[in-house]
Amino acid sequence: MIRIMVVNNLDRKTNNDLEFVRSLLDWCRDRHWRMVLYGGYGLDAYFGKMSRSHGDIDVVVYGQASRREATRQLKSRIQFLRPNVTIRQSENLFQQELDAKGPGFYLNLYYVQTASNPFISLQLVVKSDGETVTNDSNAFPPPEKGELEGMTLEVQNQHAHLQDILQKGGRDNPKYVNDLKLLSTLPSPNI
């Protein structure tokens, strides 16, 4: 049975998205997988409050399980939590991608296989060809802590989030106006 917790003053889609995130986070922790929230929800968690409604959920899951096994388990869990979704999967050298779409729901989930405990380090990554490489911590900074509607979780480094938006041409996209306003309040990174 899936519990639905309604958060005051949020629309039904947002409540459903947050309940999905909470359920997936708990499930990942049970498997010793590290889940990091990205995108708009990650930005809101970093600042500790909802700033707007979001069209999708962006998540990266890190774990030592093989891509094949992790993909099987993740697809099963997504379909358990959202039975009416269609899942498309693709892979590149560094990650397995699962896109789940259904009525009022869109998830972008990336699984990255790590060579060591992902709660200790995210830098040693196993590529699809089996080679282990070390990520550059400047290009892939560690996640930051966030809190959203009573849920404590890790979120994308917000300086990296800003770079992602700018690389996508975000200054010219009305979708990012509010995000850029929030990100402009960040302190300068320590270089």
Secondary structure as the mmCIF struct_conf table of DSSP 4:
data_model
#
loop_
_struct_conf.conf_type_id
_struct_conf.id
_struct_conf.beg_label_comp_id
_struct_conf.beg_label_asym_id
_struct_conf.beg_label_seq_id
_struct_conf.end_label_comp_id
_struct_conf.end_label_asym_id
_struct_conf.end_label_seq_id
HELX_LH_PP_P HELX_LH_PP_P1 VAL A 6 VAL A 7
TURN_TY1_P TURN_TY1_P1 ASN A 8 ASN A 9
BEND BEND1 LEU A 10 LEU A 10
HELX_RH_AL_P HELX_RH_AL_P1 ARG A 12 ASP A 30
TURN_TY1_P TURN_TY1_P2 ARG A 31 HIS A 32
STRN STRN1 ARG A 34 TYR A 38
HELX_RH_AL_P HELX_RH_AL_P2 GLY A 39 PHE A 47
TURN_TY1_P TURN_TY1_P3 GLY A 48 GLY A 48
BEND BEND2 LYS A 49 LYS A 49
BEND BEND3 ARG A 52 ARG A 52
BEND BEND4 GLY A 55 GLY A 55
STRN STRN2 ILE A 57 GLY A 63
BEND BEND5 GLN A 64 ALA A 65
HELX_RH_AL_P HELX_RH_AL_P3 ARG A 67 LEU A 81
TURN_TY1_P TURN_TY1_P4 PRO A 83 ASN A 84
STRN STRN3 THR A 86 GLU A 91
BEND BEND6 LEU A 93 PHE A 94
STRN STRN4 GLN A 96 GLY A 102
TURN_TY1_P TURN_TY1_P5 PRO A 103 GLY A 104
STRN STRN5 PHE A 105 GLN A 113
STRN STRN6 THR A 114 THR A 114
BEND BEND7 ALA A 115 SER A 116
TURN_TY1_P TURN_TY1_P6 PRO A 118 ILE A 120
BEND BEND8 LEU A 122 GLN A 123
STRN STRN7 LEU A 124 VAL A 126
TURN_TY1_P TURN_TY1_P7 SER A 128 ASP A 129
BEND BEND9 GLY A 130 GLY A 130
STRN STRN8 THR A 132 THR A 134
HELX_LH_PP_P HELX_LH_PP_P2 ASN A 135 ASP A 136
TURN_TY1_P TURN_TY1_P8 SER A 137 ALA A 139
BEND BEND10 PHE A 140 PHE A 140
HELX_LH_PP_P HELX_LH_PP_P3 PRO A 141 PRO A 143
STRN STRN9 GLU A 144 LEU A 148
TURN_TY1_P TURN_TY1_P9 GLU A 149 GLY A 150
STRN STRN10 MET A 151 VAL A 155
HELX_RH_AL_P HELX_RH_AL_P4 GLN A 158 GLN A 167
TURN_TY1_P TURN_TY1_P10 LYS A 168 GLY A 169
HELX_RH_3T_P HELX_RH_3T_P1 GLY A 170 ASP A 172
HELX_RH_3T_P HELX_RH_3T_P2 PRO A 174 TYR A 176
HELX_RH_AL_P HELX_RH_AL_P5 VAL A 177 LEU A 183
TURN_TY1_P TURN_TY1_P11 SER A 184 THR A 185
BEND BEND11 LEU A 186 LEU A 186
HELX_LH_PP_P HELX_LH_PP_P4 PRO A 187 ASN A 190
#
